[in-house]
């Protein structure tokens, strides 16, 4: 838990993140952190009235269809939404609000995936589940449907990893990838993690170390399917990456974009001042609406294109 003055820097979103994890939660280990994260999301990120949800078995993986009010189920744009939580927390149900706003930005619908969590289900369980849901979505909706991969924090990294694995397995590419404050390097090699220590309302090296260890359980932290900052991105769909300029994972976001471009892919980075980690989660965050609008423009620019990286 960060000192209260950190929240003052970032307004209501900072208040939510600072107050999310109590000493009791930390004392309970990963179970306490999981409980606290879901409590925060369900308390401050409740969906707007009119959002409809439907439980579905997505190729053996539980998921939720999320449809904003008056959105027709047959709309051929689907956001495959992957929640955050450092691989140890979060749930599709807790991310309904962001999934709905992402869907609304593309005039479509979202499929929020309840991938398995660590430490009970270590790497690559989460990515395996995402790929099962992606294959199911392609088979169910057909090639006329345009799919956008999107996620926040760990979910943002998963979205990029799914794009890599889809290319390697010969699956039809998504139209684009939107990664919000991605946890892109589980070796925790980004300088900003230490440079922002004590000033990031949500993220610290100790917390990231616990999350990485729970998920990897001895696997190589530089495996590109776990840490997309080490991936080769030629032939993958374009990425739009958002992050807060002063968050601990800002270098993860920057390095991911640099790696995509250096290895033949297409990526755009937008940093927002005076924001918190994964700020689009909070609809009341000052820049959330602008970030979602930019995502909408990015997605719509991709919907009539089929060539990856174009």
Buried (B, 14 or more C-beta within 10 A) or exposed (E): BBEEEBBEEBBBBBBBBBBBBEEEBBEBEBEBBBBBBBBBBBEBBEBEEEBBBEEBEBBEBBBBBBBBEEBEEEBBBBBBBBBBBBBBBBBBBBBBBBBBBBBBBBBBBBBBBBBBBBBEBBBBBBBBBBBBBBBBBBEEBEEEBBBBBBBBBBBBBBBBBBBBBBBBEEBBBBBBBBBBBBBBBBBBBBEBBEEBBEBBBBBBEEBBEBBBBBBBEEBBBEBBBBBBBBBBBEBBBBBBBBBBEBBBBBBBBBBBBBBBBEBEBBBBBBBBEBBBBBBBBBBEBBBBBBBBEBBBEBBBEBBEBEEBBE
